[in-house]
């Protein structure tokens, strides 16, 4: 039996962002069924990210590829994970 390598997800967020909280919950739901590592980037702590994503958060990357802005469903995340080569 081979162990599946965790998918690397980066979530660009900031405190008090209700859309970010919702997307993080979606990621947590999917992570219960699939191996995922989540890196959260607070755009307020990263000047480049703040400039780039100021009005766009949450932004979700899967293995360096952007897969969502503003909203994400469990079905969309699952489909993106299925399309990611191992």
Secondary structure by P-SEA (a helix, b strand, c coil): cccccbbbbbbbcccccaaaaaaaaaaaaaaacbbbbbbbbcccccaaaaaaccccccbbbccccccccccccaaaaaaaaaaccc
